[in-house]
Amino acid sequence: MEKKYDLILQKAYESIAINGYDGTSLNDIAESIGITKPAIYYHFKSKENLFLVLLDYIIEEFEKDFKKVMIDLNKIKVKDEYILFLRELINEDLYKLKKDDKVLIVLKQYYLLSFRIKSVKDRLDSLSFMNESKYFKILEKAYDLNLIEKKDIKETSIIFSMIDSSILDNYIENSNFDYNKIWNNLINKYFD
């Protein structure tokens, strides 16, 4: 039973990446995995419910990454380790995108959907808040290491979060930027 549930989610993920939310139909998903549309309704109340469950799964994956970053952050004791940690962050994000280049395309579809469906907007807001929180905690560590003043943590965390998001957006659009150079210039501006 759970195998079918996961297969439906996987096909929905692939379909939204290619066809967008509006271009994805439950009939197409059912047909692609050899089941009937009522079989999808056995697991999900509606198309919207299916895509909300899928979004929750994506957010859960980001939460796992966030927890890993916090564990790694807590091991840092000196400035050089901290700077190296910051430099590696964007590389890890880009590596994940290379493994699954659909995730940002799917998230953009959810962003468009958030103007029509409040529950999607609420979930995306929580994801955005999580990213800002990640950088807030990272910059609190900079304060602990005497690399930044306490009063600058919030504003700087927002800047880092925005640059991180922009790099990832541009990466998925295949823009010809040197992402590491951009990220390293940001780090150098604040910590060198």
C-alpha positions as CSV (number, residue, x, y, z in Angstrom):
1,M,0.0,0.0,0.0
2,E,2.7,2.5,1.0
3,K,4.6,1.7,-2.2
4,K,1.7,3.0,-4.3
5,Y,1.4,6.1,-2.1
6,D,5.1,6.9,-2.6
7,L,4.9,6.2,-6.3
8,I,1.9,8.6,-6.7
9,L,4.0,11.3,-4.9
10,Q,7.0,10.6,-7.1
11,K,5.0,10.9,-10.3
12,A,3.2,14.0,-9.0
13,Y,6.7,15.5,-8.3
14,E,7.9,14.7,-11.8
15,S,4.8,16.0,-13.4
16,I,4.7,19.3,-11.7
17,A,8.4,19.8,-12.6
18,I,7.6,19.3,-16.3
19,N,4.0,20.5,-16.7
20,G,3.4,22.8,-13.7
21,Y,0.5,22.4,-11.3
22,D,-2.2,23.4,-13.8
23,G,-0.8,21.1,-16.5
24,T,-0.7,18.1,-14.1
25,S,-3.8,15.9,-14.0
26,L,-4.6,13.1,-11.6
27,N,-5.6,11.1,-14.7
28,D,-2.1,11.5,-16.2
29,I,-0.5,10.5,-12.9
30,A,-2.7,7.4,-12.5
31,E,-2.2,6.4,-16.1
32,S,1.6,6.8,-15.8
33,I,1.8,4.3,-12.9
34,G,-0.9,1.9,-14.1
35,I,-3.6,2.7,-11.6
36,T,-7.0,4.3,-11.7
37,K,-7.9,7.8,-10.7
38,P,-10.0,6.5,-7.8
39,A,-6.9,4.7,-6.5
40,I,-5.3,8.1,-6.1
41,Y,-8.4,9.3,-4.2
42,Y,-8.0,6.4,-1.9
43,H,-4.7,8.0,-0.7
44,F,-5.4,11.7,-1.3
45,K,-8.7,13.7,-1.0
46,S,-8.0,15.9,-4.0
47,K,-5.3,17.1,-6.4
48,E,-4.7,20.0,-4.0
49,N,-4.3,17.6,-1.1
50,L,-1.8,15.5,-3.0
51,F,0.3,18.5,-3.8
52,L,0.1,19.8,-0.2
53,V,1.4,16.4,1.0
54,L,4.2,16.6,-1.6
55,L,5.1,20.1,-0.5
56,D,5.2,18.9,3.2
57,Y,7.6,16.2,2.1
58,I,9.9,18.7,0.4
59,I,9.8,20.9,3.5
60,E,10.6,17.9,5.7
61,E,13.7,17.3,3.5
62,F,14.8,20.9,4.0
63,E,14.2,20.5,7.8
64,K,16.6,17.5,7.8
65,D,19.2,19.6,6.0
66,F,18.7,22.4,8.5
67,K,19.3,20.0,11.5
68,K,22.5,18.7,9.9
69,V,23.8,22.3,9.4
70,M,23.1,23.0,13.0
71,I,24.9,19.9,14.2
72,D,27.9,20.9,12.0
73,L,27.7,24.5,13.2
74,N,27.9,23.5,16.9
75,K,31.3,21.7,16.3
76,I,32.9,25.0,15.1
77,K,35.4,26.5,17.6
78,V,37.5,29.0,15.7
79,K,37.2,31.6,12.9
80,D,39.0,29.6,10.2
81,E,36.6,26.7,10.8
82,Y,33.6,29.1,10.7
83,I,34.7,30.7,7.4
84,L,35.3,27.3,5.8
85,F,31.9,26.2,7.0
86,L,30.2,29.2,5.4
87,R,32.1,28.7,2.1
88,E,31.0,25.0,2.0
89,L,27.3,25.9,2.5
90,I,26.6,27.0,-1.0
91,N,28.5,24.1,-2.5
92,E,26.4,21.6,-0.5
93,D,23.2,23.3,-1.8
94,L,24.4,23.3,-5.4
95,Y,25.4,19.6,-5.0
96,K,21.9,18.8,-3.9
97,L,20.5,20.6,-6.9
98,K,22.7,18.7,-9.2
99,K,21.4,15.4,-7.7
100,D,17.8,16.7,-8.1
101,D,17.5,19.6,-10.4
102,K,13.7,19.5,-10.2
103,V,13.3,20.8,-6.7
104,L,13.6,24.5,-7.4
105,I,11.4,24.2,-10.5
106,V,8.8,22.5,-8.3
107,L,9.2,25.1,-5.5
108,K,8.6,27.9,-8.2
109,Q,5.4,26.1,-9.1
110,Y,4.4,26.2,-5.5
111,Y,5.3,29.8,-5.3
112,L,2.9,30.6,-8.2
113,L,0.3,28.4,-6.5
114,S,0.7,30.3,-3.3
115,F,-1.2,33.3,-4.8
116,R,-4.3,31.1,-5.2
117,I,-4.1,28.6,-2.2
118,K,-3.5,30.0,1.2
119,S,-2.2,26.8,2.7
120,V,0.5,26.7,0.1
121,K,1.5,30.2,1.0
122,D,1.6,29.3,4.7
123,R,3.9,26.4,4.0
124,L,6.2,28.4,1.8
125,D,6.4,31.1,4.4
126,S,7.5,28.5,6.9
127,L,10.2,27.4,4.5
128,S,11.4,30.9,4.0
129,F,11.4,31.5,7.8
130,M,13.5,28.3,8.2
131,N,16.1,29.6,5.8
132,E,16.3,32.9,7.6
133,S,16.5,31.1,10.9
134,K,19.3,29.0,9.6
135,Y,21.3,32.1,8.8
136,F,20.4,33.7,12.0
137,K,21.8,30.8,14.0
138,I,24.9,30.7,11.7
139,L,25.5,34.4,12.4
140,E,24.9,33.9,16.2
141,K,27.9,31.6,16.0
142,A,29.8,34.4,14.3
143,Y,28.9,36.6,17.3
144,D,30.1,33.9,19.7
145,L,33.4,33.9,17.8
146,N,33.6,37.7,18.0
147,L,33.3,38.0,14.2
148,I,30.1,40.2,14.2
149,E,28.3,42.5,16.5
150,K,25.1,41.3,18.1
151,K,23.1,44.2,16.6
152,D,24.1,43.1,13.1
153,I,22.9,39.5,13.3
154,K,19.3,39.9,12.1
155,E,20.0,42.2,9.1
156,T,23.0,40.2,8.0
157,S,21.1,36.9,8.3
158,I,18.4,38.3,6.0
159,I,21.1,39.4,3.5
160,F,22.7,35.9,3.6
161,S,19.4,34.2,3.2
162,M,18.4,36.4,0.2
163,I,21.8,35.9,-1.5
164,D,21.5,32.1,-0.9
165,S,18.0,32.0,-2.4
166,S,19.1,34.2,-5.4
167,I,22.1,32.0,-6.2
168,L,19.9,28.9,-6.1
169,D,17.3,30.5,-8.3
170,N,19.9,31.6,-10.8
171,Y,21.6,28.2,-10.8
172,I,18.4,26.5,-11.8
173,E,17.9,29.0,-14.6
174,N,21.3,28.1,-15.9
175,S,22.6,31.6,-15.5
176,N,26.3,32.0,-16.2
177,F,27.4,33.3,-12.9
178,D,30.4,32.2,-10.8
179,Y,28.3,31.3,-7.8
180,N,31.3,30.5,-5.6
181,K,32.8,33.8,-6.3
182,I,29.6,35.6,-5.5
183,W,29.2,33.7,-2.2
184,N,32.9,34.1,-1.3
185,N,32.7,37.8,-1.9
186,L,29.7,38.0,0.5
187,I,31.7,36.1,3.1
188,N,34.8,38.3,2.6
189,K,32.7,41.4,2.9
190,Y,31.6,40.4,6.4
191,F,34.4,38.3,7.8
192,D,37.8,39.1,6.2
